[in-house]
Amino acid sequence: MKQSLAFLAVLVLSLVAGCATTEFKSYEAKDNVFEGKGGTKVVVDGIEFWDNGEPSRKFKVLGIIDDQRPGGIIPMSQLRSDMVKKTREAGGDAVVQLGNQSQIAGYYTSGSASANSYGSSATAYGSSTTMPVRRNVAKFAVIKYVD
């Protein structure tokens, strides 16, 4: 029984992790060169992630990445690596986070029940838990530095 529950948990986590969508949309504008005022960044696999502000140098916006994925440790642990992949595919040097929010997408209820029978009497036990299902929605600008 415990092996079945462990297998089911792994299966559900695998399906949830596979529900992420990361879409790149190219950005076109007449004047597409900007210069930021600075901010904070981290570097992941050679790609800069700006989450509070933008680079204090000239850059061109190549496109926007819209990302939606379930909240939680496993799906969110893949966010940065997915952004690095999309940024490299687009030819970008960095991403600037434009927005990030967590939404409740629904509710999940799990329950269990058992019954014991002793002679002429029976006892039933049951419990259930309702938990929110969260969805993370993020938006990033893919940029290329201009010298």
N, C-alpha and C positions, 0 to 999 in steps of 0.2 A: 504494500500500500504506500509506504514512504517513497519507494522508488518511482511509483506511478506519479505521485505528487511532485517529486523533483523533476521528472521528465516533463510534466505538464507546465511547471513553472519555467523551465528552460525554453520550451516551445513558445509560450506566451511572450517571454522577454525577447526572443528572436523576432517574433512577428512585430512587436512594438518597435523594436530598433529599426526594422525595415520600413517603417511608415514615414520616414523623413522625406521631404521634397526640398530640393535645392535648385532654384531656377535662376539662370543668368539672363538678363535683358540688356541689350546694348543701349547706350545713351548717346543721343545725337543732339547737338546744339550748335548755333552759329558761333558763339564764343564759349569754348569748352576748356579754357585754361584758367585755373584758380590758384590762389596762394593763401594758404591757411595761416593761422596765428599761433599754432602750437597746441600741444595737448599731451596725453599720456599714451604710451604704446608698449606692446610686447612683440617680440619677434618669434614666430613659429615656423620652423623649416624654411627660413630665409624670407618669409613674407611678414611685413609689418602689420600689426593689428592696432589701429587707432580707435580707442573707445571713449575718450573724453577730449574732443577737439580733433584737429587735423594737422598734417605736417606743416611746418613753417617754411615751406619752399613751394615752388611752382609744380603743379600737377595737372594732369588731364583725366577727366572721368571717362572710363571706358564703358562702364555699365553698372547695373544694380543687381545685386543678388537678393532674392526673396527666399527665405528659408522658413519652413514649418516642420516641426518635429514634436513628438511627444515629450513632455517634461520628464525629468527623472535622470538618474545618474548615467545609465547606459546610453540612451539616445543623445544626451547633451555632451557626453565625452567625445563624440564624433564631430561636434560642430566645427571646431577649428580646423581639423584635418579636411573636412568637406569644403570649407572656405578656401583653404590653401589650394586644393585641387582645382576648384572653379576659377580662382584668381590666376593660377598658372595657365590654365586652358585659354583664358582671355588675354594673356600677355601682360598682366598687371604686376606691379611691384608691391602693392599694399592694399589694405581694405580699411575703410572708415565706417565705423558702426553708425548707422543713422537712426536705428530704433530697435528695441527689444522689449517684448512683453510676454507675460504668461497669462493664458486664458483657461478657464474651466470649459472643457469640451463636452463634458457629460459626467455621469456617475457610474461606478462599477460596484456591484453588490456580490459578495461571495458569502456562502453559507455552508453549514454542515448540519447533519442530523444523525442521531443514532437512537436505537430503541433496545431496551432490555425486557425480556419476558421471563418471569419467574412464576411458574405455576399458573395461577388464575389472575395474577396482576401483571400489568405492563407499565413501563415508565419510558417516556420519550424525552430526549434532550435535543435542543437545537439552538443554533446561534447564527447570526449573520452580521456582516460588516459592510457598510456603504462608504466608499471612498471616492473623492473627486478624481476625474481623469483630466490631467493638465496638458495643454498644448502650448509650446513656445513658438512665437512668431518673431523673426528678426529680419532686419533689412541692412545691407551693407553696400557701400559704393566701392567698386573696384577702380583703383587709380594707377596711373603710370606717371613716373616722375619726368618732368620736362627740364632740360638743362638750360 
